[in-house]
Amino acid sequence: MYEKRSFWDRFWLVMKGLAMGAANKVPGVSGGVVAFVAGFYDEFIYSLQKINRKAFKLLIFGRFRSFFQYINGRFLGLLILGMVISYFSVSKLLDYLIVRYELFVWSAFFGMIIGSIYYIAKDFGEWNRKYLGYLLLGILAGVSISFLEPATQNDNLVFVFFCGIIGVSGMTLPGLSGSFILILLGNYVLLLVDSVNALFDTLAELFQGDTSFWTDPVRIQLLKVLVVFSLGSLTGLVSLSHLLAYVLKRFHQATYAVIMGFIAGSLGVVWPWKTKKFEYDALGNIVYDANGAAIIKDYERYWPSEFSLENLWAILFIIVGILIVLSLDWYQKHRKPKHG
């Protein structure tokens, strides 16, 4: 049985879901890291694992209360609620901040990932050659992924479903950024910007009694893309959780070592000091998305060469990012759960 949760526990769980959703939208940052650092990663994976044949039998035979309890529905429901809220609020704010304060945002995330590595490593236990080998394997995999060349956009619904399965990996695999994977697949803007904005605009129009979107083929296609992507994400979330639950039970320390390596390898993706490499068409013109924003194909990283005020602020934000993670560690240590 899972422990009972107070009002504040439930509130903070929604906030953690909100943080997971926001983190998973930022290329290079993994929502799974939030779950790891906030102390609910194992419960998240094992709860998703409960969405299985037995759960569907309970649902089909109308035993809704038993189904809800079996899958730890209150925990998953509050977490998913936070993620949904995030996509229409915090993730929008992040889009705004990345455009205007890009260096500082990346610096904060860089610091948070450094803090996350410390957070996981401090309770790892005794290291040996085998675990160091797994750590190195994770680092190599993370670094290799960060240097892959992005593909071009593809709105074929079968491919979009596949993107959903792969893109949700950041929720279950700390250190593997789902958003960055979508960039590599060429569909980040389509799936996490254009289609989400299309849904937001559609809901706003419906609220005003406007149904003209039915005659807009571009809007309809984007909504289809979002539905198929969501179905793919759900499929990937459940299937990956079953695999991870199996691996965590049998190879717990080795899995954590690989995860730490993945997180360390992802530091190159979120390195704050970088310049944008835009996507160009056949005529050499910059390609823009449906919202008029230039599409970024990749980044060119560099080491800051001057001791400017901006770079000083960037270093400060790295420290703030580390402190945010350490404060979560402090909260977990001083939190006294009440049972019964």
C-alpha positions as CSV (number, residue, x, y, z in Angstrom):
1,M,0.0,0.0,0.0
2,Y,1.1,3.6,-0.7
3,E,1.2,6.0,2.1
4,K,-1.6,8.5,2.7
5,R,-0.9,12.0,1.5
6,S,-1.7,15.3,3.3
7,F,-3.1,18.3,1.5
8,W,0.4,19.8,1.2
9,D,1.8,16.5,-0.1
10,R,-0.8,16.5,-2.8
11,F,-0.2,20.2,-3.6
12,W,3.6,19.6,-3.9
13,L,3.0,16.6,-6.1
14,V,1.1,18.8,-8.6
15,M,4.0,21.2,-8.4
16,K,6.4,18.4,-9.1
17,G,4.4,17.3,-12.1
18,L,4.4,20.9,-13.3
19,A,8.2,21.0,-13.0
20,M,8.5,17.6,-14.8
21,G,6.3,18.9,-17.7
22,A,8.3,22.2,-17.9
23,A,11.7,20.4,-17.8
24,N,10.7,17.9,-20.4
25,K,9.9,20.7,-22.9
26,V,13.4,22.2,-22.7
27,P,15.9,20.6,-25.0
28,G,18.7,18.9,-23.0
29,V,16.7,18.8,-19.7
30,S,15.0,15.6,-18.6
31,G,11.7,15.5,-16.7
32,G,13.0,12.2,-15.2
33,V,15.7,14.1,-13.4
34,V,13.0,16.1,-11.6
35,A,11.4,12.9,-10.5
36,F,14.8,11.5,-9.4
37,V,15.8,14.6,-7.4
38,A,12.3,15.2,-5.9
39,G,12.4,11.6,-4.5
40,F,9.5,10.0,-6.3
41,Y,11.2,8.3,-9.3
42,D,10.8,4.7,-8.1
43,E,7.1,5.3,-7.2
44,F,6.5,6.9,-10.6
45,I,8.0,3.9,-12.5
46,Y,6.3,1.3,-10.4
47,S,2.9,3.0,-10.5
48,L,3.1,3.2,-14.3
49,Q,4.0,-0.5,-14.3
50,K,0.6,-1.2,-12.7
51,I,-1.1,-0.2,-16.0
52,N,-1.2,-3.7,-17.2
53,R,-3.6,-6.6,-18.1
54,K,-5.0,-6.8,-14.6
55,A,-5.7,-3.0,-14.5
56,F,-7.6,-3.2,-17.9
57,K,-9.7,-6.2,-16.5
58,L,-10.7,-4.1,-13.5
59,L,-11.6,-1.2,-15.8
60,I,-13.6,-3.4,-18.3
61,F,-15.6,-5.0,-15.5
62,G,-16.5,-1.6,-14.0
63,R,-14.4,-1.9,-10.9
64,F,-13.3,1.7,-11.1
65,R,-12.4,2.2,-7.5
66,S,-10.2,-1.0,-7.4
67,F,-8.6,0.1,-10.7
68,F,-7.8,3.6,-9.3
69,Q,-6.3,2.1,-6.1
70,Y,-4.4,-0.6,-8.1
71,I,-2.6,1.9,-10.4
72,N,-1.9,4.4,-7.5
73,G,-4.3,6.7,-9.3
74,R,-4.2,9.6,-6.9
75,F,-0.4,9.8,-7.3
76,L,-0.4,9.5,-11.1
77,G,-3.5,11.8,-11.4
78,L,-2.0,14.6,-9.4
79,L,1.4,14.3,-11.3
80,I,-0.3,14.3,-14.7
81,L,-2.5,17.2,-13.7
82,G,0.7,19.2,-13.0
83,M,2.2,18.2,-16.3
84,V,-0.9,19.3,-18.2
85,I,-1.0,22.6,-16.4
86,S,2.6,23.1,-17.2
87,Y,2.1,22.8,-21.0
88,F,-0.3,25.8,-20.9
89,S,1.5,27.9,-18.3
90,V,5.1,27.3,-17.2
91,S,6.2,26.0,-20.5
92,K,4.9,29.1,-22.2
93,L,6.8,31.2,-19.6
94,L,9.9,29.1,-20.4
95,D,9.5,29.8,-24.1
96,Y,9.4,33.6,-23.3
97,L,12.4,33.4,-21.0
98,I,14.6,31.3,-23.4
99,V,14.0,33.9,-26.1
100,R,14.9,36.9,-23.9
101,Y,17.3,35.5,-21.3
102,E,18.7,32.5,-23.0
103,L,22.1,32.5,-21.3
104,F,20.7,32.7,-17.8
105,V,18.0,30.0,-18.4
106,W,20.6,27.5,-19.7
107,S,22.9,28.5,-16.9
108,A,20.2,27.7,-14.3
109,F,19.5,24.3,-15.9
110,F,23.2,23.5,-16.2
111,G,23.5,24.1,-12.4
112,M,20.5,22.0,-11.7
113,I,21.9,19.1,-13.7
114,I,25.3,19.4,-11.8
115,G,23.3,19.4,-8.5
116,S,21.3,16.3,-9.7
117,I,24.5,14.4,-10.3
118,Y,25.6,15.1,-6.8
119,Y,22.1,14.2,-5.4
120,I,22.1,10.8,-7.0
121,A,25.8,10.0,-6.3
122,K,25.8,10.8,-2.6
123,D,23.6,7.8,-1.7
124,F,24.9,5.5,-4.4
125,G,27.0,3.4,-2.0
126,E,30.2,1.7,-2.8
127,W,31.7,2.0,-6.2
128,N,33.7,-0.7,-8.0
129,R,35.1,-1.3,-11.5
130,K,31.8,-2.7,-12.8
131,Y,29.7,0.3,-11.7
132,L,32.4,2.7,-13.0
133,G,32.1,0.9,-16.3
134,Y,28.4,1.4,-16.4
135,L,28.9,5.1,-15.5
136,L,31.3,5.5,-18.4
137,L,28.9,3.7,-20.7
138,G,26.1,6.2,-19.7
139,I,28.4,9.2,-20.2
140,L,29.5,8.0,-23.7
141,A,25.9,7.4,-24.7
142,G,24.8,10.9,-23.5
143,V,27.7,12.6,-25.2
144,S,27.2,10.7,-28.4
145,I,23.5,11.6,-28.6
146,S,24.3,15.3,-28.0
147,F,26.5,15.4,-31.2
148,L,24.0,13.7,-33.6
149,E,22.8,15.9,-36.5
150,P,19.0,16.8,-36.5
151,A,16.7,15.4,-39.2
152,T,14.0,17.4,-41.1
153,Q,10.4,17.9,-40.0
154,N,8.0,15.1,-40.8
155,D,4.2,15.2,-40.0
156,N,3.4,11.7,-41.2
157,L,1.1,10.3,-38.4
158,V,2.9,7.0,-38.2
159,F,6.2,8.8,-37.7
160,V,4.5,11.2,-35.2
161,F,3.3,8.1,-33.2
162,F,6.9,6.8,-33.1
163,C,8.1,10.3,-32.0
164,G,5.6,10.1,-29.1
165,I,7.0,6.7,-28.0
166,I,10.6,8.0,-28.2
167,G,10.0,11.5,-27.0
168,V,8.5,10.5,-23.7
169,S,11.7,8.8,-22.8
170,G,12.8,11.9,-20.9
171,M,10.0,11.3,-18.4
172,T,11.2,7.8,-17.5
173,L,15.0,8.0,-18.2
174,P,16.7,10.7,-16.2
175,G,19.4,12.4,-18.3
176,L,17.8,11.5,-21.7
177,S,16.0,14.6,-22.8
178,G,12.8,13.9,-24.7
179,S,12.8,17.3,-26.2
180,F,16.4,16.9,-27.5
181,I,15.4,13.6,-29.0
182,L,12.5,15.3,-30.8
183,I,15.0,17.9,-32.2
184,L,17.2,15.0,-33.5
185,L,14.0,13.5,-35.1
186,G,13.2,16.9,-36.6
187,N,9.8,17.3,-35.0
188,Y,10.4,19.4,-31.9
189,V,8.8,22.6,-33.2
190,L,5.9,20.6,-34.8
191,L,5.1,18.6,-31.7
192,L,5.9,20.8,-28.7
193,V,5.3,24.3,-30.2
194,D,3.0,24.4,-33.2
195,S,0.6,21.6,-32.2
196,V,0.3,22.7,-28.6
197,N,-0.3,26.3,-29.7
198,A,-3.0,25.0,-32.1
199,L,-4.8,23.3,-29.2
200,F,-4.5,26.4,-27.1
201,D,-5.9,28.6,-29.8
202,T,-8.7,26.1,-30.5
203,L,-9.8,26.0,-26.9
204,A,-9.7,29.8,-26.7
205,E,-11.9,30.0,-29.8
206,L,-14.3,27.4,-28.6
207,F,-14.6,29.3,-25.3
208,Q,-15.7,32.3,-27.3
209,G,-18.2,30.2,-29.4
210,D,-16.0,30.3,-32.5
211,T,-15.9,27.0,-34.5
212,S,-14.3,28.3,-37.6
213,F,-11.2,26.1,-37.0
214,W,-13.2,23.2,-38.6
215,T,-12.6,24.8,-42.0
216,D,-8.9,25.4,-41.4
217,P,-7.0,22.3,-42.8
218,V,-3.7,23.4,-41.2
219,R,-5.3,23.6,-37.7
220,I,-7.0,20.3,-38.1
221,Q,-3.8,18.6,-39.2
222,L,-2.0,20.0,-36.2
223,L,-4.7,18.8,-33.8
224,K,-4.5,15.3,-35.4
225,V,-0.7,15.4,-35.0
226,L,-1.1,16.3,-31.3
227,V,-3.7,13.5,-30.6
228,V,-1.4,10.9,-32.3
229,F,1.7,12.2,-30.5
230,S,-0.2,12.0,-27.2
231,L,-1.2,8.4,-27.9
232,G,2.4,7.5,-28.8
233,S,3.6,9.2,-25.6
234,L,1.1,7.2,-23.5
235,T,2.2,4.0,-25.2
236,G,5.9,4.8,-24.7
237,L,5.3,5.8,-21.0
238,V,3.7,2.6,-20.1
239,S,5.9,0.2,-22.1
240,L,9.2,1.9,-21.0
241,S,8.0,1.9,-17.3
242,H,7.5,-1.9,-17.5
243,L,11.1,-2.4,-18.8
244,L,12.6,0.1,-16.3
245,A,10.7,-1.5,-13.4
246,Y,12.1,-4.9,-14.4
247,V,15.7,-3.5,-14.7
248,L,15.5,-1.5,-11.4
249,K,14.4,-4.6,-9.5
250,R,17.2,-6.8,-10.8
251,F,20.0,-4.3,-11.6
252,H,19.3,-1.4,-9.2
253,Q,22.9,-0.1,-8.7
254,A,24.0,-0.7,-12.3
255,T,20.9,1.2,-13.6
256,Y,21.6,4.1,-11.3
257,A,25.2,4.2,-12.5
258,V,24.1,4.4,-16.2
259,I,21.5,7.1,-15.3
260,M,24.2,9.2,-13.6
261,G,26.3,8.8,-16.8
262,F,23.4,9.9,-19.0
263,I,22.9,13.0,-16.8
264,A,26.6,13.8,-16.9
265,G,26.7,13.3,-20.7
266,S,23.7,15.7,-21.1
267,L,25.7,18.6,-19.7
268,G,27.1,19.3,-23.1
269,V,23.6,19.8,-24.5
270,V,22.7,22.4,-21.9
271,W,26.1,24.2,-21.9
272,P,25.1,27.9,-21.4
273,W,27.6,29.5,-23.7
274,K,26.6,28.7,-27.3
275,T,25.4,30.3,-30.5
276,K,22.5,29.3,-32.6
277,K,22.8,27.5,-36.0
278,F,19.6,28.2,-37.9
279,E,17.9,26.0,-40.5
280,Y,18.1,27.3,-44.0
281,D,16.1,26.5,-47.2
282,A,17.6,25.6,-50.6
283,L,17.9,29.4,-51.4
284,G,19.9,30.1,-48.3
285,N,17.1,31.8,-46.4
286,I,16.4,31.1,-42.7
287,V,13.4,28.8,-42.2
288,Y,10.6,30.0,-39.8
289,D,7.9,28.1,-38.0
290,A,4.1,28.8,-38.0
291,N,4.6,31.4,-35.3
292,G,7.3,33.4,-37.1
293,A,10.2,32.1,-35.0
294,A,13.4,31.1,-36.7
295,I,14.0,27.3,-36.5
296,I,17.2,26.4,-34.7
297,K,18.9,23.4,-36.2
298,D,21.8,23.1,-33.7
299,Y,24.1,25.0,-31.3
300,E,27.8,25.8,-31.5
301,R,29.3,25.7,-28.0
302,Y,32.2,27.9,-26.9
303,W,34.1,28.8,-23.7
304,P,33.5,32.4,-22.5
305,S,36.6,34.4,-23.2
306,E,35.9,37.6,-21.2
307,F,35.0,38.4,-17.6
308,S,31.8,40.4,-18.4
309,L,28.9,41.3,-16.1
310,E,26.7,39.0,-18.3
311,N,29.0,36.0,-17.7
312,L,29.1,36.8,-14.0
313,W,25.3,36.6,-13.9
314,A,25.5,33.3,-15.8
315,I,27.8,31.9,-13.2
316,L,25.5,33.1,-10.5
317,F,22.6,31.4,-12.1
318,I,24.6,28.1,-12.3
319,I,25.1,28.4,-8.5
320,V,21.4,29.1,-8.1
321,G,20.5,26.0,-10.1
322,I,22.8,23.9,-7.9
323,L,21.2,25.4,-4.7
324,I,17.7,24.7,-6.0
325,V,18.5,20.9,-6.2
326,L,20.4,21.0,-2.8
327,S,17.3,22.7,-1.2
328,L,15.1,19.8,-2.5
329,D,17.6,17.4,-0.8
330,W,17.3,19.4,2.4
331,Y,13.5,19.3,2.2
332,Q,13.5,15.5,1.7
333,K,15.8,15.1,4.8
334,H,13.7,17.3,7.1
335,R,10.3,16.1,5.9
336,K,8.6,13.9,8.4
337,P,5.8,11.9,6.7
338,K,2.8,11.1,8.9
339,H,1.4,7.6,8.5
340,G,-2.0,6.4,9.2
